[in-house]
Amino acid sequence: MDKVLKVVLKRIKPTQAERRRLEKVANEMVARVNLACAKLGIPARGMLVGSAARNTWLRSERDIDVFFLFPEETSRAALEQKGLAVARAVAGKRGRERYAEHPYITTELKGFEIDLVPCYDVHNPRKIKSAVDRTPHHQGYVSKHLNPELADEVLLLKKFMDGIGVYGAELKIQGFSGYLCELLVLRYRTFNGVVEAASKWSPGEAIDLAKSYRDLGEAKAIFAGQPLIIIDPIDPNRNAAAAVSMQNFATFVRACQDFARRPNTRFFFPRPAKVLSAAKIKRTIEQRGTTLLCLTFRPPDVVEDILYPQLRKTEQALVMQLVRVGFEVFRSDVWADSNAAILIELAAARLPAVRKRLGPPVTIKAGDFVDKHLASKEKVSGPFIDSVGRLVFEVKRKHVSARHALEAVLAERAAFGKHVTEALAKGHKIYEGKQIIKLCSDREFAEFLSEYLTRRLPWHR
């Protein structure tokens, strides 16, 4: 294992020259922020935060986060207005406005992507005024406890999570943040220590690094239902692992078990999923013997952390309604780029024209049930008693075709994400089976569909 980790660290750790290059750009951006604040007469100060500030950035990463901290008494409107004024003064015409909880600017300089983010300089991180106000406190906590040796262990853990596909707290991924990786290393001291501990985790695992709770049972009760609970050392009311989905939690635990049993660099550098040709995609769809439906539409103009939760909410609503009317959903997924897609795979494209309508057991009177169905135009046969003593009618099925059932659900648009609902109202298309190949002229979609059809854990590719 040590030999594998030594090889990996050499590949992922930035060189001294790369560190100096990042430090130069980061220092320049902080200086620009402070100069802009002074010129505009704005009482805020710049601060470098995140992995760039803590030397826990991977060689492949090119992100720099510069926050500018406003006094707590600043109004929300002033924070947004003056924060954007500073960011625009720093970024110039190259800056692109983004919006999460409040607006911020993204720009580029010398190969680095830089986020310029306003926040409040809150004294107590338990009393934040915006979602990003904890970040400077995270910076202070990790910087205080992390030394260069531990930083190397963080690099290994981040790359391991990246390789197995669970790195990133953004809602598109629902995985482990860089801050979470740092907390795990601070708890277990080495990459090997994290792997050994995580190999034994079960859902509901709780870690309280700062011992904010007398009893972990209390923390588990507060954050019940979340697969991993890591109490934020600077705010015990927050689960730092709240973004981690059950799927990614289980993937990480399984990867740790497999790596401990048989260490290999493929956990850190897996083979990429193979992009299938159109002909191969067609053959694969035919061989599966299932029915693929792909709903496509132009995505709403919102950031990914808003878009993906709404896509998944819409996906779940569609799946639940299809199951409710009798279809067996094999699997489903979502994708977005210049277009958005919800892919649903069904066991069959069509259902029988009739379905059973079961009545109450013999111990309960059934007069109303019988009268209602006798008068129904949908009745095909019944009432009769089945072999287990249940009263049964056979009625016409409303939707025989999966495509028609999907169209009916779309017409209702119940329980969809707000922005997705608006986007669907502007137009959408449904592709079925081999028709989906038409979408593969988009390379990004072809990669998504190929990965879906050949899905396997990255270290097993």
C-alpha angles and dihedrals in degrees: 000000000000090000091052092048092049090054092047095048091052090056098045106036114095116242121241089256091053091048092051090049092053093044091052093052093043093049090047092053094048089049090050091051092051091047092049091049090051094048093047093044092238117151097226135111133211123241132183110225139170131040093328089062094046101042091242096118121121120236088246093055120094102177127123123183118202117182126190114209121218125196113269093244092062111116119242091244091052091047091055096042098043093036091057091045091057093044093049091048089054099041100037119190092335092067119107119205116231130180130214115144087332134001124283136166131244121199141160132237128175094338097316126112110222128198115204106200130178118214142159121268092228118185094207114044089201088067102051121166096202133023095254097051092095093060097083088050090050086052092054095046098049094042090054095051104031121086128186093265092053090045088062090053089052090053090054092048094047092050091046090053091044091052095050091045102248102103117116133057094217111120093245088067104024091204143121120314124220088249089054090052089052092051092050091052091047088053100045099025097218139045088244089052091054092048093049093049097042091050087070099043123121127190111290094036109164132200124184106187096177093039091238091159127056090216128028088215088070091054091047090052093050094048097034116161096031114116095220127026119194111168110225106241092218096045118026090191090069131076105216088201095052092117094058112106123214089248093055092042090054092044091054093048092049092047091052090051092049094044093050089052096045117009114208138158090238089082088064099033108028123180109264118252108269116251107227124218118245090255092051092048089052092050092046093052090050093048093051090061091209131114120253120201119186121192112198132185141149107277121238116257098256134117118272093253088064098035101051098051088051092048090052092046089053091045091053092047092052092047093048093050093048090050091047092058092048109271121132110227110211098187141326141196143174134228137180138185123120085340130030125227137188111197119199123182118200132192090231139010095219138034130206115280091243134051135190121255108198120209130208122293119268091262090068125064112250105191096118092045092052095045092049094052096040088059094046120107088212092067115116101169141347171004098208137137119251127216094273094049100260122141109241140193123182112217138181114270113240095214120029096166120067090215092054091047090052091049090051092052090048090053090057094045091194119169094001123142111272098238092040090052090054091048093050090051089060091058143301142182134216119214119194130202114317091005086079089073087076088070092057092083081085102080093207092054091046089055091049093049093044091052090048093052095046099033118166137144107284096240090055095055 
